[in-house]
């Protein structure tokens, strides 16, 4: 579907190095500040968990940008930033994520779409929805996601259960495990391995899984027309503080992203505004709370 003329589209494709540098510095600055607050005021830990989970979600957004080559014009720099400052800290192999996600874009709603199990089950009844969220908040979803995104040997996957059925051509398993080993060794050497778990892994294992569940379900779940590109992917708008947790860095503009996957996140709002200007029948919901209700069947 043609929404922009070439001269309109061209500036939206340009990568803003200053914006991306600022974004990395801002997010990691927030994380380091939260760690400082954790050390000085450990009684605030429950609140810090919510904040850290939101920043881990932001790192997932940056890893997503790296998958599409949108962090930097230079591929080496793009992959370095995407791996070491976004994907690896949240136990994601950038190479594997790229193979999975680009296949998702090419094979949306087909049996070959590796993301299909994330959205095809919806809507579900209330009992099952509560069961899913309980599984997330009690860290039982973590292992499934780890198998999905970590570059593990094929022996770890039952036959036919690997979502991409092959490994990425440029496997980053060595870098991935070296990073994890170095991170944990550093905190062990400092005598603060427990701090790493309490500050970073506790919210990752629980709260982040809930955020990923809700956002992932809403992107393609409970839609009415799989064959209409304006109706088979959902965008959700909401207040900025809600987006801070639910969809940082433009992740809520998922319809716009599927229409133009080569536009960086900070320009997706231009696509969103263009859809509204043209009054196209796009699947846009104005509240995460209301949108979540569409995932749950009413009645017994």
N, C-alpha and C positions, 0 to 999 in steps of 0.2 A: 504494500500500500504506500502510495506516494503522499507524504505529508509536507515535506520541505522541497523547495527548489534547490538546485545545486549551490547557488550563491548563498542561500540561507543556511544550508547544512554545513558548508565548509568551516565556518568559524566554530561550530559546535564540536567539531572533531579535533580541534587543536588541544594539545595537552598543555596544561598550565603547571610548569615546574614549581613555581613559587607557591601555588595553592597546595600542591602535593607535599612539598617540603614542610609547609606550615601545618598541614594535617597530621603528618607523622610526628612532628615535634609536639603538637598540641595533645594528641592522644597519649603519647608516651609520657609527656609531662604530667598529664592527669593521673596516669598509672603510678608514676614515681611519687607524686604527691599523696595519693591514696596509701601507698606503702609507708610513707613517712607518718601519715595520720594513724595508721595501724600500729606502728611502733610506739608512738607517743600516747595514743588513746585506744588501747586494745578493747575497751568496753564498747567502742563504736563498731566493732567488727560486723555485726549483722547488717548495719547500714552500709558499711564498706563493701560487703559482699554484693549488694545490689549494684553499687557503682562499678565495681570491678567487672561484674558480668556484662554490664552495658559496654565497657571499654573492650572486653574480649569480643563482644559482638561487633564493635567498630573495627577491630583487627580482622575479623572475618570479612567485613566489607572491603577492606584494603586488599586482602588476599583475593577476593573476587575481582577487584580491579586489575590485579596482577595477572590473573588467569586470562583476561582479555587484552593484556599488554597495554594497560592504560595508566600505569604508574609513571612510566618514563618512556621517551621515544627510543632509547637504547635498550635492546632486549636484555643484555647482561645486567644493566642497572635495574631494570624492571624486575627481573627474576631474583636478583640479590635482595632488593627491598621486600619483595613479596614473600620470599622464603624466610629471611632472618628477622624481619621486623613485623611480620603479619601472620604468616601461616604456621611456621614452626612453633611459636609461643603458644598456639592453641591446638597443637598436635595434628596439624594438617600438612600433608605432603603437597607442595604446590604442583608438582608434576602430575601426581595422581588426581588431584582436584581439577586440574586443567583438562585431563582426559575425560573425566566424568562430566564436568560442566559443559564443555563444548559439545559432547555427544548429546547431552540434554537439549541444547539449543537446536541441534540438527534433527533430533528424533522426538520432539515434544509429543507426548500422548501416545507414542507408538510403544510396542512391546520392548523395543530396544532402548527406550529412555531409562537410564539408570536411576533417575529421580522419581520414577513413577510410583514406587511404594510410599513415597513421602506424601503424595497428594491424592492418589486414586481412591483411597478408602473413604474419603469424605463426601457427603456428611455422615456422621456417626451418631448413635444415640448418646444421651447424656452419661449413662453409666460407663460406656467405653471411653468417652472423652475424659472423664475423671480418672479412669484407669490409666490412660496415656500420660496425663499430667502427673499423676502419682508416681508412675514409673520414672518420669523425667526428674522430678524433685528429689527422689530417693537414689539417684545416681545409677539406676539400672539401664538407662538408655545409653549411657556413656560408652559401654563396650561396643555396642552396635555402631555408633558413630565413629569410634576409633577404627574398627575394621573397615569402615567405609572410606576413611580419609588417610589412614596411615599406610606407608609402603611396606607392608608385611610380606614375607614369603608366601607363595601360593598354598603351601601346606596348611595355612591357617584358615583357608576358605573351603567349606564343603563344596563338592563338585557342583558347578553351575551357580554358585551363590555370590561369586565376585561380580559386583555390579557392572564392571566394564570387561570382564572375561579375559583381560590381558593387562599387562603392565605398561605404563607410559613408555614411550621410546627413550626418553631421557629420565631414567629413574633417579630420584634424588634421595634414595634410602640412606646412603652413607652420610650425606650432609644432615639429614633429618635426625638420625640416631646420634651422630656426633654432637649436634646441638643439644639434644636432650641430656646426653651424658655430661657435657660440659656445664650446663645449667645446674643440674642436680649436684654435681661434684663441687661447684663453687659454693652453693648454699651449705653443703655438708662440711666443707672446709671452714666456712665461717661459723659453723655450729648452729645454723639457722634453717636446717632442712624442714623442721616443723613449721617455721614461719612461711616457707614457700607453699607448703600444703594448705595452711590455714588461710593465707592471703590469696593465693592464685588458684590452686586446684580445687578447693572446696566450692567456690562459686562456679567454677568451670564444670564440675561434675553434676551440679544441681541446677542452679538458676539459669545458666546459659542454655542448658538443654531445653528448658521450658520456652525460652525466647526463640530458639531455633525451631522448635516444634510449631509454635503458633505462626511465626512468619512463613515457614515453609509450607504449612497447610493452606494458608490464605493465598499464596501466590498462584496456585493452579487448582486448589481444591474447591469442590462444590460449585463449579462453573456450569453454565447451561448449554454452551455451544462450543465444542472442541474444535470445530472447523472455522470459526470466526476469530481472526487474530486480534480483534478488538474486544472479544468477549471470553477468550480462553485463558487470559492472564489478568490478574487483578492488581490494581494499584489502590493503596489505602492512604488517605490523608488524615492528619490528626494534629493535635497541638504539638509544639516543638518538644515539650518535656516528655510526651509519650513516644515520639519518634526517637528521642535520645536513647531509650531503652529498646523499643520494638524494631526500629529500622534506621540505625545510624547511617550517615553518609549516603542518603538517597536510596537505600535499599527498598523503601516503600514504593518507589517508582518502577515497579517490576514490569508492568505493561510497556512503559516507555523503553525500558531496557531491552525487552524482547523485540520491540520494533526496530531499535537502533543499538545493538550490543557494542558498537564501536564508539559510542559517545560516553565520555567520562562522567562520573556520578554528579559532578558539580554543574553539568550542563543539562541534566535530565529534566530539570524543572522547566526548561525552555520547551522541551517536547511536550510536557504536561500542559503547559499554558497554550501551546498550539492546538492540542487536542480539544481543549475547552473552547478556544476561539472558533475553531471549525465546527464545533457542536457535533462532533463525531460520537457515535454510540459506544463509547469506551466503558469498560468495566472498572469504574472508579467508586470506591466506598469512602465515606467521610469520617469513619471512626473505627478504630480497632475493636472496640467493645461491641459495636453493632455488627461488624464484619465477622467476629468470632461466633455470633449467634447463627450465622449461615452455615457454620460447620457442624452444628448440633441439630439433630432431628428433634422435632417436638412430638409429644405424645409418649406412650409407653414403649 
